Amino acid sequence: MQLANASREQLQQWEQALSAEYNAIKAEGLNLDLTRGKPSAEQLSLSDALDGILQHNYITDSGIDTRNYGGLEGTPEARALGEQLMGVPAAQIMAGGNSSLTLMYQLMTTAFFFGLEGADSAWNKEEGIKFLCPVPGYDRHFSICEQLGIEMVNIPMTSNGPDMDAAEALIKADSSIKGMWCVPKYSNPTGVVYSKDVVKRIANLAKIAGKGFRVFWDNAYAIHDLSENAPQLASIWEATKAAGTTDSVLQFASTSKITHAGAGVAFLAASDANLNGFKKVLGIQTIGPDKINQLRHAKFFAVPGSLNAHMQKHAEIIKPRFESVLKHLEEAFGDNALGQWESADGGYFISFDTQEGLAKKVVALAGQAGVKLTPAGATFPYGKDPQDSNIRIAPTVPSVEQVDAAMKVFVLCVKLASVQKALAA
């Protein structure tokens, strides 16, 4: 479907045919959901052996009774699991509860209200602080900044990661910029893996930034590969050590999409200074994390190689869903300019860009036809996509058949919205 050279008569014919098809689908009463990047029930079942795995033995190999208070930094065994996920020495890792988002919120509020380097370093002592946000990006990151009143500044995403020329220029010009959000591997939602050069440049940002600058490195999909030849992410820990900026990066990961999403283990990797600054505040909030669940996870992945084998099972479940999405997009838009998308090698999302000004309309049309999508604009700070074009597709929860049905509706809605835009021009 080439709209650029189509006559008005041709556009009207297409609009009539597409509208008829759309109305027929509406009459089917579909109820399909592609809104959130959650594991499917099939994926969650891969970890059901966690239930009862301890067999009433609550003592870790290091001699800790996990039923009791204490251990603010998590058990040694859980921290060792974090080392497998993050490629950072266990001594630099804290293991917490089930949510890395909770850890991110706690670190952000600690830096904002109390300071990670003492009270004088608290961000709220300065007026109008800002954060850099690569876009499109993760809506929950943006919500944290919005709640704290931290102004968000958009940074375009490229095929190699954030536009570092733009990031560096902004930081040099504005000392009120206190940090940057990053999803470095299979970025949410574009699926981009940061290049080695981008990782190196991020590690060097603290050299040009003002006091207290922190990169929030949310490596949520560190081992969520869909292919054997998946791209590798350079180590930000090694890059900051080489640059002498280890205090500038806070790394996060979790087992939330590895085992049971609501009962996983989250991890923070950071320098000694950051860990000590955080623990001073965290120790007032809690006497320790759920160490029993940490022990369950350590036992579940006790056999060498079991973590990788487990993730291969996840990939076998997820990959057909991704392939269905990409097949529909390629067939519908591979030979025209109605949309653009990224072919991710892992993670949980596929990012799609409509023609400018059509994302909200496509989402509304799909919703009326029984296919729920993430709200247009959600991948930008304040829910405002300047181009009104980006849509995040999350195909993991529905069955392959449901994804296939939903994508038929999705491409139809994109075509219909695009034709109607051309007719209105």
N, C-alpha and C positions, 0 to 999 in steps of 0.2 A: 504494500500500500504506500504509494509515493504521493504525498499530499502537495508537494511544492508545485508540480506542473499539472495538477488535476484541474479540470474545468469545474465550474460551479455545478453543472449538471451531474458530473461524476461524483462530486462531493455529496450532493443531495441523494443520489442513489445509494452511496455507501451509508449515509446517515440513516436512511430508511431501512436498509437491510440490517444494520447493526442494532437499531432500536427495536426492531422486531425480534431479533435474537435475544436481546437484553430483556425484553418484557416476558419472553417465554421462560427465561431462566428465573426471573423474579417469581413467576407463578409456581415454580418448583418448591419454594419455601426452604431453601438451603440454610444451614446453620453451621458455618465453617469459620475457624478462628486461626489467623496467622499473626496475632498481635505480639506475643511475648516469646522470648528465647528460653523456653523451659525445656528440660528433658522430657521425653515421652515416657509413658508408663512402662514401655518395653525397656527403655534405658534404665529407669529406676530399678527395675527388677534384676538387673545385672548385679546389684549390690545387696540383695535381700539376705545374703549369708552373714551380713553384719549382725543380724538379729540372733542373739544367743552365742555369738562367737567367743565370748569371754568365759562361758561355762563357770560362772561364779568366781573366777580368778581375777581380782581387781588390782593385783600388784604388777607394776611394770618390771621389765628386766633390770631397770636401774633402781628398783626397790621402793618406788613411790606407791603409796596406797591412794589410788585415784578416787576413792570414795570420800576423801577428806578435803578440807580447805587447803588453799595455798597454791604455789606454783604459778605465779602471775604470768610468767613467760611461756607456760606450757610444758609438757613433759619432754624429756630428751628424745624419746622415740617419735613423738609428733613433729618435733623440730627437724628431725632427720628426714621425715617424710616431706616436710617443707623444702628441705635442701634438694630432694629429688625433683620437685616441681619447679623450683626457682633458680637452681644453679648457683646458690649463694651458700656459704658455710653456715652450718646449723647454729653456730655461736652468734650469728647476726640475725637470727630468726626468732620471732615470737609466734607461738601457736595459740589461737583464740577459739572463739565459738564458731557458729555455723556460717557466719556471714562476713565476707571481706568488705561488703558495703558498710557494715557497722564499723569495722576498723577504719575505713576511709573517713567516715563521718567523725569518729572519735579523734583521729589525727588532725582533721581539719579544724574541729572545734578546739582542740588543744593548742594548735598553732595560733588560732584566732584569739582565744580568750586568755590563755595562760603562757603561751610561748614554749617552743621546744628547746630554747637555749636560755631559759630563765624569764622572769616576768617582763623584763625590758624588751624582750624580743616578740611579745604578743602583737599580732598584726593589728588588733583593734585600737592600738595606741596611735595609729596613723589614720588620716582621713582618706576615704575613697580608694580603698585597695582594690586590685583587679586580678583576674586570673585569665590565662590564655586557654582557649577551648578549640582544639581542632574540630572542624565541622565538615561533613556530618559526624556526630558523635553520640555519646551515651547519655540519655535523658536524665538518669539518676545522678550522674556526676553534676549535671547542671542544676538539679534541684537542691543539692547541698549548698552550692554557692548562692543560689537565689535566696534560700532561707536565711543565710547569714548576712545577706546584703552585700555580697562580694560581686562587683561588676564583672561581667564576662565579656571577653573580647574574642571575636571569631578569628581563627587561623585556618586557611584553606588546607584540606587534605590533598596530597598528591599521590601518585602511584608508589612513592617511596616513603610516605609518612607525612607528618606536618610540614608545611612550607617553612623551612628553617630560615630562609632569608627574611621572610616577614616576621617570624618570631624573634629573631635576633635584633632586627631593626626596632621593633616595638619595645623590647626590653631595654635596649640602649637608651631609648628616648624617654622612658617612663619608669622611674624607680618604684612607683606604686604597684607595679606588677609583681605579685608575690609567688606565682607558680604557674604550672601548666598541667592539665589533665592529659594522660596518655593511655591508650589501649594499644600496646606496641605490636602484638601478634594477633592477626585476624581481627583488626580493628573493628569495633562495633560502630556502624554497620557495614563499612566498606569491604572488610576482609583484607585490608592492606597489611603487609608485614613490613615494619620499619627497616630500612636499609642500614647497613653497617655505618655509612657516613652520617645518616640522620641520628643514629644512636650516639655516635661520637660527639656530634654537635650538641645534642641535648645534655650530654655529660659535661660539656663546657659552658653551659648557659650561666652557671653560678658565677663565673669569672666576670661576666658583664652585668649581672643583675645586682639589685640592691640587697640589703641585709635581710636574712630570713627566707630567701627564695627556696621553694621546694617543688620538685616535680612529683606528681602523684602517678606512679607507674602501675597501672591496673592490668597486670598480665593474666587476665581471666582465662585466656584460651591457650596457655603456654604449651599444653600437650594435646590440644584438641585438633589433631591433624586428620585429614580425610584421605591422604595419599601417602605412599611410602616415600616418595621423593618430595616431601613437604619442605617449603623454604625454612631456613634456620634464622632465628633472631639472635643478633649479637648480644653479648652480656653487657647490660648497663652497669652492673656491679664492677666488672673489670674495667669498663670505660671510665667510670668515676674514679677508680683507684689510680688509673694512669693519669687522669687529669687533676688529681688531688682535690676532688669535689664530692667525696662520699657522703658528706652531710646533706647534699642537695637533692637526693633522690630517695623517695619512700616507695618501696615495692610491695605489691599486694597480690595474693593468689588465694585460691581455696579449692576444696574438693566438691564444691556445690554442684557442678555439672559432671562430676566424676563418680560420686557415690549417690547418696540421697540428698537432694537439693536442700531440703529443710532441716537436715541433720548432719551437716558436714563439718569440716574444720577449716578455718581461715588462717592466713599467714601474713605477717608483716616482716619484711626484710629491710634492715636499715643499719646505719652506722651506730657505734656505741653511744655517741652523743644523742642521737635521736631516740634510741631505745631508752636510755636513761631519762631523758626529758619526758617521754611519753609515760613511762612507768610511774613517775611521780604523780601524774594526774590519774592514770588508770587505777593505781593502788587505792585511791579514794573511792572509786566507783565500784570496785569488785575485789573479792578476796581470791579470785582465781577462776579460770574457765572450766568448762565441762571436760574434766580429764578422763572420765570413763569413756566418753565418745572418742576422745583422742586415742585412747588405748585400743578401742574397737578398730579404728582405722589403721593403726600401726600393725595390729594382728592381721587385718584383712590383706595388707600389702607386704607381709613379712617375707614372702618368698621372692628372691631376686628375679626381676623381669616381670613380676606379676602386674605392676602398674602399667607397663607398656602393653601387655597382653590384654588387660582390661580396656584400655583405650582403643585398641583395635576392634574390640566388640562394639564399642560405641560407634566407631566409624562405619562399621558394617550396617548399623541401624540407620544412621543419619545420611549416609552418602546417597542412597536412592531418592531421598526426599530432595536433597540439593540438585541431583541430576534431573528430577522432574521439573523443578523451577527453571533451571537453566535451559532445558529442552524447550519449554513453552516460550521463554523469552527469545531464544535464538530463532525459533520458527516464526514468531510473530514480528520480531523487530530486527532480525539480523541483517536485513537488506534495505532498511529504511531508517529514518531519523526520528522515529516516534519515541524512542527511549534509549537510555544507556544504562549499563549495569556492570558490576564487578563479578568475576568468576572466582569466588573464594576457594582456597585450598583447605579451609578448616573454619573453626568457629561455629557460630550459630545463626548468622544472618547473611542475607544478600541485599545489597543496596541498589535501588533502582531510581533513576532520574527520568521523569517525564519531560515533555517540553515545558518551557517556563510558564508558570501560572496554572498548572493543571493538577498538582498533587492533591490538593484538597478536594477537587471535584472527583478525581478518580477514587479516592478513599470513600467519599460519600456515595458514589454510584455503586461501588462494591458492597458497601454496608447495606444499601437498600436491596441488593440482590442476594444478601445472606452471607457475605464474606467479610469478616471483621479484619481490619488492618490497623497497625499502629497509627495513631493520629498524625496527619501531615504536619510537619513542623516539629515533631517531638525530637528529632535528631539535631536540633539547633537550640542554643540558649533562649530562654523565655518562650519557647515554642514558636519562634518566628524564623521561618526559612525565607530569606530575602528573595529567592527565586521561585518559591512555592513549587518545587520540583522533586524533592527527595522523599522516597517512600522506603521504609525498612520492611523487608519480608522475613518472617520468622517461621520456617517450615518444619521445625522439629517435633512439635506436639501432635499434629494430625497424622493419620496413616498416610502411606504413599498414595493410596486411592483418593483420600480426601485432599491431599496437596494437589494432585492432578486436577481434581474438580475445581478447587479454588483458583488455580492458575488459569484455567479456561475462562473463568469469570474475570479474573484480573486483566488478562490481555484484552478481553472484549471491552472492558471499561476504559482502558487506556486508548484503544482505537476509537471508541465512541466519543470520548472527551476531546481527542485530537481532531477528529473530523468536525465536531461541533465548533471547536475553536477556529478552524480554518474557514468554516462557513460564516462565522461572525466577523471575520476580519474584513 
